[in-house]
C-alpha cells in the first residue's frame, strides 16, 4: 500500500487548546504523524510518496467558499491585531445571537467559523492544513486510478470540520473532500466509515441531506463524550439523505466484542449500499491507553479492523484522523493497514 505524507504537517506545533476551562498543550501534535511514518517504514508497508499540489476548488465543493478563504488569512490577521500566542476564539454566535453577519475582528471571526476552542492557529498551521488536503487528494487519485487502497498520512485531522466551521483539531474535512472528489470523477456512490473514538460530526453535517454519500460512525456516546451535540442513533439523515446516515454510539469502557459487532453491522450496511469506493476515517483513539478516550481496544484488535474492511472488496482510501497514545499510535494505525493488506 502506498502512503502519501508531507513534512509540512510539522509546522502546526506548540499549540494550546481550551479543555474544561484550562488552556493546555495540544494533544494533536507532530509526533503523532512521525510515529506512524516510522512504523510504515519499519513494517515495509510500501513506498512513502510526497503529495501533489492542488488548488482549493475541491475543498469548496463541500465547504463554504468564504470559510475556506478565511483559513489562510488567520495568522497574519492575528499578528496584525497585536497578538503573539496561538490564535483561539473566545466568543461564539450561539442561540439568541446573530450568526449571519461576519464580524471584522479576527477574535470574533475565529468564533464565527468554529464550534469550540480546539482548533488553534500558529504560524505554520495553514501550511499544515494545505499539506493535509494535498495528501488526501493525492491518495484519492491513487485509488481512483486503480490502486486497491492508499493511505493519506496527514495532520491536522478533519472529521469534526463541517461545511462552514472548524473544531476538534480539524480545519478541512479531507474525508468529505475526497468523497465529493470521487463523485466528481464518476463514482455513483461513496461510503465514509468513521472508526474514530469521537463522532465525525462535521462529516455527518456535510452529507446529512444527501443520498449519494453514505456516512457510518462508530463512536462513544455523545451524551457523555465530545462532541456532545451530534452522533445519536436516531440521526438517520433527512430529505434525500434519509436512511443514509448511521450512528453507532457506544458507552465508555467498550471492548472489542461490542465494538466489532458494530463494525460488522456497519460493513453489512456498506455492502447493501453498494458504493464504488470506501473512505475510512481512521482514528485509533479507541485504544485502551489513549489519554483522552475511554474505549478499551487492544493493539491486537487493529489488524482485525483492517481485515474486516478488506472483506468489503472495494477500493479503499484510509484518511488519518485521531489517536493520541503517541507511543502506540504507529503500531495500531499500521496494524489496521497490514490487516487490510492481508485480508
N, C-alpha and C positions, 0 to 999 in steps of 0.2 A: 504494500500500500504506500502510495506517495503522500508525503507530508508537506504542506506549504507553511512557511514560517518567515517572519520578518523580525530582525533585531530592533526595529524601531519601537516595538512594544515597550522597551525598557525606559523610554522617555517618560512614561506615565508611572512615576515613582515618588516615594516620600510624601504620600498623600495623607490626608486626615478624613475621617468620616464621623458623622453625628450618630451616636448609638446610645439610646437610653439616657439622654441628657448629657452625654460626655463626648468631647472631641477626642477620638482615639486614632492611633496609626491604622491606616487602611489594611484590611486583611487581603485585599486584592492587590498583589504586589508582583514585581518582575520575576522573583524566584519561582513562582508557580510555573510559568512557561519554560523556564530554564531546566527545572527538574524533569518536566515532561520531555523536552527535547533530548536531554541526556539519556533518558530511558528509551526513546525511539532509536537512538544511536546504539545503545548497548544491546538492545534486543534485535537489532538489524531488521527493523520493521520494513524499511525501504528508503529510497532517496528522500532527502530533505531539500526542497526547492524554494527559491525566492518567489514572491508574488509578482504578478504583472500589475502595472498601474491602471486604474480605472477612473473614469470621471464619476461624478456623483449622481448621474441620471438614474441609475438602478436604485439608489437609496431613496430617491424622490418618487419612485413608483409605489413605495409602501409608507413613506414618511412625508409629512407636510414639508413643502419646499422651504418655507420660512424657518422651520426648525432646523433642517439640515444646513441652511445658510448661516444660521446663528452659531453653530458649533465651532467653526474655525476662528470666530471673532472673539471668543470668550476671554482668552488670556490677555490679549492686547487691550481689551476694554477694561479688564480687571486692573491691570497695571496703570492704565490711563486714569482710573478712578483713585489712584494713590494706594492701592493695596499691594501687599507683597506675599502673603501666605497663600495657601491653596484657596481657590475660588469656590465658595459654597453659598447657596441661598439661605436666607433666614426668614422669608415670608412667602406664603403660597396663596393663590387665589381660591380659597376653599368656598364652601357653600355660603351664600349671602354676600360674596364679593364678586366683582366683575372679572370674568376670565376671557373677555372678548377684545380687550384693548391691551396691546403690548406696551408696557412702560419703557421709558428711556433708560433709567438707571440700571446698570449691569446687575446690581444686587437683586433688583426686582425681576429682571428678565431671567435670571437663573431660576427663580422660583416659578415664573410663568411657564418655563419649559421643563419642570421637573416635578416629581411627586414625593421626593424625600431628600434627605441630606447625605445620600450615599453615592453621589456622582461628582466628586471634586475635579477641579482642573488645576494642573500645574503647567509649567512652560511646555513640556513635551507631550501633553495629553492629546492635543489634536493630531499630531503626527502618529501617535499610537492608535488612535481611533481610525484614522485613514488607513494605516497599515493593516489593521484588523479587518476592515472592509475589503481591502485588496486581497488579503489572504483568502477570505471566504469565497469571493467571486472567482479567484484563480482555481481554487479547489473544486468549485462547482463546475467550471469549464472542463476539468479533467473527467469528471463523472459524465457530463453531457457528451463528451467526445468518446466515450466507450469504456472508461475505467470502471471496474466493478465497484470501487469505493475510493475515497480520498479523505484525508484528514486535514482540516483547517485548524492548525495550532495557532490560535491568536488570543490576544487580550488587548484591551478590556473585552469582557463578555458582552452579551447583547439581549438576552431574552426578557429582561424587565423593561426594555425600551418599547414604548407604544408609538402610535402614529405621530404624536407631537410632544412626547415627554421622555425624559431620561430619569434614571434612578437605579438604585441597587447595583452600582458599579458599571452600569450599561448606558451606552450612548447611541449606537446604531444597532438595530436588531438584524444581525447578519444572517440568522436562520430565516427570518422573514424575507430579507432581501434576496437570498438565494432561492427561496420558494417562488417568489414572483419572477425571478430571472429564469428559472426552469420553465415556468408557464410561458414567458415571453419567447422562449426558444422552441415552444411547441408542445410541451408536456400538457396533457389534458387535465391531470390531477396530480397533486403532490401531497404527501403526508409529512407532518412535523411531529416527531416523537421526542418529547422533552423528558429526560430522566434525571434532571437536576432535583436536588432536595427541595428547592424553593419553586413555587409555581411560576411559570412563564407568563406572567400577567400581560406583558407587552405583546407577545405573540398571539395570545387569545384575543386581545383587543383589536389587533390589526385585522384578523381574519374572521371575526365573530359573525359577521353577516354575509360570509362567502361560503359557497359550497365547493369551490374548486381547490381549496387547500384545507385539508383535514388537520386538526390540531389535537394532540393527545398529551396530557400532562400527568406524570406520576410525581407526587409531592407530599410534603407534610401539610396537615390540615390547617387552612388559613384562620380557623378560629383561635389557634394558638401560635401560629408561626407566620413570619414575614412571607409575602407582602400583605397579609391580613385581609385585604378588601377585595380579593378576587380568588377564584380557584375552588369554589364549591361544586359538589357533584351535580347540582341542578342547573348549572350553567351549560346549556346544550347548544348554544348558537341561536341566532334569530334570523328571520326573513329567509333569504336564500341559504343561509348557513345553519338553519335549524337541523340539529342532529349530527352536525359535523365537528362539534367541539366536545371533547371527552375529558373530564377531570377525574383523577383517582386520588382524592385526599386520604392520607393515612396518618395515624397518630404517632406522636413521638415514641421512640422505642421500637419502631417497626423493624423486623428482622427479614432475612431473605425469604422465608416461607411466604409471608404475606406479600412482600414487595414483588416477588417473582410471579405470584398469581396475578397481580395487577398487570405486570408486563405481558404475561401470556394473553390476558384479555385484550390489552391494547394492540398487540400484534395480530390477534384474530380480527380486530376491527380494521386494521390496515389491510389485511388480506381481503376482507369483504368490500372495502372501499375501492381497491384496485388501482392504486396510484402508479404513475410512471417512474417516480423516484421517491426516496425517503430521505429526509433530513433529520439527523439525530442531534438534538441539543444536548451535548454530552457534558453533564455535570457529574462529578464524582464526590460531591459533598454529602452523599448518602453514607459515606464511610463512618465506621463506628468511632474513629478518633478525630473526626472533623471538629475544629474548635467552635464553630458557630452553628452546628447542626445536631440533630437528635435521632437520626436513624442508626441502625446497627449492622449495616452490611460489612462484610469482611473482604479482605483483598482477594480471597479465593472465589468470591462471588462474581467479580467483574468479568472474567473470561466467559462466564455463563451468560452474562448480558449480551456480549458480542455474539456468542453462538446462537442465541435466540433471534437476534436481529438478522443474522446471516440466513436463518431459516426462512425469512421472507422472500429471499431470492430476487431482490430488487436493487437497482443502482442506489448506492447509499453515500451520502455526504455526512461526515461527522464534523460538527462545529463545536469547538471547545466552549464550555460555559464555566460553571463554578467548581469548587473543590479547594479546600484551604488547609488540609493537613499536609503541609508542604513536603515533608519527607516521603510521604506515601503517594502523593498525587501522581507522580510518574508511573509508579507500579500499577495503580488502579486504572489510570487512563489507558495506558498501553495494554493492560490486561484486557480491556474491552476490545481493543483493536486486534490483538493477536487471537482472541477468542473468535472474533468475526472472521479473520483470515483462515482459521482452522475449521470454521463451521460449514 
